[in-house]
Amino acid sequence: MKNYTFLPLLIVLLISFNSYSQNFAPVGAKWKYEIEDIYGNLNYGKWVSTKDTVILGKNAREIKLMNPPPPTSVTDTILFIYEDSRIVYKYLAITNTYTILYDFNANMGDSWVMDVDSNCSLTINVDSTSSELINGFNLKVLYVSTINDEFFSGKIIEKIGHQTTPLPSINFLCYNIIGGLNGYSGLRCYTDTIIGFYNTGISVNCDSNYTIGLEEQNKLFHLVNVYPNPSKDIINITSREYIKELQLLSNSGQLIQIFQLNNFSFKLNINKTGFYYLKIKTNDSVIYKKIIIN
């Protein structure tokens, strides 16, 4: 006679695993994204999964921005999301529909379309995939790129989310409005009751702020002039100090180009519009200038 006493335990394990696989942003989850202005002042925006709710018949999670105001490139302060079969959907109130935020079924060469507003959308292309072991969980990683929003290009980790910004830049993407001084520059840390605490390493202290004085801001801002900005492919630089090194970085801090310092006019090797940084090293300081390519 066969013994089926193991079946209840097996069923419990299967239910437990399935509940985890559908559990993006469990209530209490926290994301702390670094916010940086053009002077180098650092702050952070804390997003918190606050409660379960139901929208359009879907069991969704409410995620709130708890450290206002947000960067000027992002207008949402409350998100409603749900996950189904490794696809994370975001509620778009203006159209009363859900749109895809992350698709962790996607592989290299795949893409998905995210509706950002009623009149515009963003195509996210998967350039490559990998996996990352975080606190014992083997999580899928997507490396994505977009054509119209450099902010949303970068790295997305399963169960955690985008490593640069929580949302695309609606003002820039949909209305060609250049954001103000503040912008997301990366995820500092994430925590929840399942995965635990995860520090990306971009900041030693997830809650730290850094503010430089007004006098130093003015000095750094006027030390180097970059024009035209926005630009298409060529920039010119004037400086009051000798420039020892000049680099072009992506919005997520990845090195794109190192310039030869034989003149003060530089051609950019960029084929995507969006926000970038010039890292300018002088004898006494390192200056970052945000530039816009359109």
Rosetta blueprint (number, residue, H / E / L):
1 M L
2 K L
3 N L
4 Y L
5 T L
6 F L
7 L H
8 P H
9 L H
10 L H
11 I H
12 V H
13 L H
14 L H
15 I H
16 S H
17 F H
18 N H
19 S H
20 Y H
21 S H
22 Q L
23 N L
24 F L
25 A L
26 P L
27 V L
28 G L
29 A L
30 K E
31 W E
32 K E
33 Y E
34 E E
35 I E
36 E E
37 D L
38 I L
39 Y L
40 G L
41 N L
42 L E
43 N E
44 Y E
45 G E
46 K E
47 W E
48 V E
49 S E
50 T E
51 K E
52 D E
53 T E
54 V E
55 I E
56 L L
57 G L
58 K E
59 N E
60 A E
61 R E
62 E E
63 I E
64 K E
65 L E
66 M L
67 N L
68 P L
69 P L
70 P L
71 P L
72 T L
73 S L
74 V L
75 T L
76 D L
77 T L
78 I E
79 L E
80 F E
81 I E
82 Y E
83 E E
84 D E
85 S L
86 R L
87 I E
88 V E
89 Y E
90 K E
91 Y E
92 L E
93 A L
94 I L
95 T L
96 N L
97 T E
98 Y E
99 T E
100 I E
101 L E
102 Y E
103 D E
104 F L
105 N L
106 A L
107 N L
108 M L
109 G L
110 D L
111 S E
112 W E
113 V E
114 M E
115 D E
116 V E
117 D E
118 S L
119 N L
120 C E
121 S E
122 L E
123 T E
124 I E
125 N E
126 V E
127 D E
128 S E
129 T E
130 S E
131 S E
132 E E
133 L E
134 I E
135 N L
136 G L
137 F E
138 N E
139 L E
140 K E
141 V E
142 L E
143 Y E
144 V E
145 S E
146 T L
147 I L
148 N L
149 D L
150 E H
151 F H
152 F H
153 S L
154 G E
155 K E
156 I E
157 I E
158 E L
159 K L
160 I L
161 G E
162 H E
163 Q L
164 T L
165 T L
166 P L
167 L L
168 P L
169 S L
170 I H
171 N H
172 F H
173 L H
174 C H
175 Y H
176 N L
177 I L
178 I L
179 G L
180 G L
181 L L
182 N L
183 G E
184 Y E
185 S E
186 G E
187 L E
188 R E
189 C E
190 Y E
191 T E
192 D E
193 T L
194 I L
195 I L
196 G E
197 F E
198 Y E
199 N E
200 T L
201 G L
202 I L
203 S L
204 V L
205 N L
206 C L
207 D L
208 S L
209 N L
210 Y E
211 T L
212 I L
213 G L
214 L H
215 E H
216 E H
217 Q H
218 N H
219 K H
220 L H
221 F H
222 H H
223 L H
224 V E
225 N E
226 V E
227 Y E
228 P L
229 N L
230 P L
231 S E
232 K L
233 D L
234 I E
235 I E
236 N E
237 I E
238 T E
239 S E
240 R L
241 E L
242 Y L
243 I E
244 K E
245 E E
246 L E
247 Q E
248 L E
249 L E
250 S E
251 N L
252 S L
253 G L
254 Q L
255 L E
256 I E
257 Q E
258 I E
259 F L
260 Q L
261 L L
262 N L
263 N L
264 F L
265 S E
266 F E
267 K E
268 L L
269 N L
270 I L
271 N L
272 K L
273 T L
274 G E
275 F E
276 Y E
277 Y E
278 L E
279 K E
280 I E
281 K E
282 T E
283 N L
284 D L
285 S L
286 V E
287 I E
288 Y E
289 K E
290 K E
291 I E
292 I E
293 I E
294 N L
